Amino acid sequence: MTGHQPEIVDRQVPATSAECDDATRAIVARLARRHPSGGRVIERAAILAEGPDCAAVVAWIIAHRGKPEAALPARQSGLHGARLDSSLASNPRAPVRYVLPADVLA
């Protein structure tokens, strides 16, 4: 009877903050598109599609002078306009896009 050998597990060494910053910068550069202001813009949906890295991407954008684009005001007309308007006051919407200055990804 042969002895059981333990399974070899490949454990990755934790990345340094510089490596994490470079990886997040690469994600931001890949997702960013031109903005009329001369900077770059990233859709929130694209950030969320990155999966577990989405919080790090948003934090990187904010740390590098990125700004959430102002949400458009809700329409107050229509059948449910009054009801929707009152609920928006207590539940602000998440920004649809984030805008980065022109020099951040240069």
N, C-alpha and C positions, 0 to 999 in steps of 0.2 A: 504494500500500500504506500503510495507516495504522499508526501506532506502537502498541505494546501499552501500555496504561495499567495501573499496578499496582492491585491490589485494595485498597480502603480497608477497613481492619480497625478495628472499634470496640473499643478497649482500655479496660477499666474501670480507674479509679483505685483503688488499694488502699484498702480501708476502714480507718478509724481504729479504735483499740481500743474507743472509746466506741460507734461504730456496730456493731461486732461484738458488744459486750456487749448492746446494745439488741436486736439481731436474735436473739441466743441467749435473752435474757429473754422475747421474744415467743414463741419456740418452747416454752420451759418453761411459760409461762402457758397456752398452747394445749393442751399435753399433760397438765397437772396436773389432778388430781381431788381432791375433799375427802377428808380422812383423819380417823378418829375422834379423833386427838390435837388436832384443831383446825387442823393444818397442811395441807399439800398432799402428794399422793403421785403419783409417776410410774412407770408400769410400764416395766421395762427393754425389753420388746418394742416399746413405742411409741417409745422413744428410738432403738433400732436401726433402726426403720422410717424414721427421718429421713435415713438414708443417710450421706453423708460428714460430716454435721454431728454425728453421734452422739458422737464423742470430745469435741467442744467443749461439748456439752450436759452430759455427765457432769462435765467439769471445772468448768463454771459452777455446777452443783448443789453439788459438794463445796466450791467456793470460797465459797458463800453458806450455809454451815453445814448443808447437806443431808447426810443420813446414809443409807448403804445399809441396807436392812432386813435384819435377821438372817435367814439362811437356816434353814429348818426342818430338823431333824435327819432323816437318812435312816431309813427303816423298816428294822429289822433282822430282820424275820420274812419268811417266804416262801422260795421255792425258791432265790433268788439273794441273799438278805439278807446273808449273811456275806461273799460276794464283793464286793458293792456297798459294804458298810461299810468294808472294807479299802482299796478304791480311793478312797473319799472323803477319807481321811486325807491322801493324797498329792496329790489334785486337788480343792481347794476349789471350790465352786460360785460362780458370779457371783451377785450379789444379784438378786433378782427385781424389787424395787421400791426406789425412793429416796424418802425422806420429807424434806420441807422444813418448817422452822418456819413458824408462822402469819404472821409479820411480813415474810417475804421477798418475797412477791408482793402485799402489801397496797398 
